[in-house]
Amino acid sequence: MIKADRQRLDKLCEFGCIVCRNEGRGFVETEIHHLKGHQWSGMGKRASHQHTIPLCPVHHRHGGPVDIGYHQSPREFEDRYGTQAELLEQVNGELS
C-alpha cells in the first residue's frame, strides 16, 4: 500500500458511513468498501484503494430491519441509496 492509499483510507474512517451521513444519522463508524464491477477491477481482483467508499457494517455487509447492505443485495442497495459511482463521486467531492 502506498502513502496516498493509506491517507485515503484514514480519511474515509474519519468521514463515517456515507449512507448514514446522507440519511442524517451523523457519524457512524465504517468499514472500507472496495467498489465492485468491471470498471473498477478485473476478474477476481479487488478495486484499488482509490475506488473505495466508507460504509458502516449494516450498509456494507448484512443490512438490518429497514436497511440494505451492499453485499446483501447490490441492486436493492443502489436503487435505494445511489450507485457506487454516485457515492464515490460524493465522497471524493467532500474529501477534497
N, C-alpha and C positions, 0 to 999 in steps of 0.2 A: 504494500500500500504506500502510495506516495503522499507527501505532505499535504497537497491540495485535497486529496481524498479524506485524510484524517480530519482536516479542518472542516470540510463539508459535513461529515458525519457528526462531528462535535456540535456544529451549528444546528443540525437537524434535531439532535437530542434536546437542545435548549429551546427549540422552536415549539415543540409539542405536536400532538396529533393534528394534522391539517383538517381532518373531517370534524373532529370535536371543536376545533377552533372556528370552523365555518358555521357550526351549529350553535355557537355561543356558549359552549361549555367551559371555555377558558383553557388553561394549560392542563394537558393530560400527558403523562409520560409515554414515551414512544418506543417502538421498535422500528428498525430501518427496513423499508420495503423496496427491494430492487424491482424496477418495472419489468413486467413480463410482456413478451411479444417479439416478433422478428425484427422490428425496427430498433430495438434496444439491445438485443442479444442474439447470438447464434444458436443453432440447435443444441440444446442441452447445456448452454452456458448462461451464467448469470450476467445481468446488465452491469455496466460499470458503476462505480460508486457515485459518479456524477449524475446517473439516472436513477435517483432514489428519492423517496418521499417519506416523511415521518407519519407513521400510523400507530395508534395505541394497539394493544393486543386484541381488543374486541374488533376494531375495524381492520386489523391486519389479518388475523387468523380465523377466529371462530364465531364472530358475531355475538349477538345477545338477544334478549327478549324482543327488542324493537330495532336492533342494529344489524347490519350486514357486514360480514368480514370479507375482505377481498378473496382470500383463498377458499372461503366457504362457497362463494358464488360470485365470480368475477363480473358476469354480465349484470346481475342484480345490483352489485356494488356500484358499477359505473353508471347504471341507469339512475340510481338514487343520489350519488354523491359527485358525479362527474367522472370523466375518463382519466386514466393515469396521466395522459399528456396534458390535460387541463390542470390537474392538480400539480404536476411538475412545473408547469409554467407559472402557476400562482406562487408556489413555494419559492422558485427561483427569483421571481419578481420581489417578493417580500424579503428575501435574504440579501438582495443587492441594494 
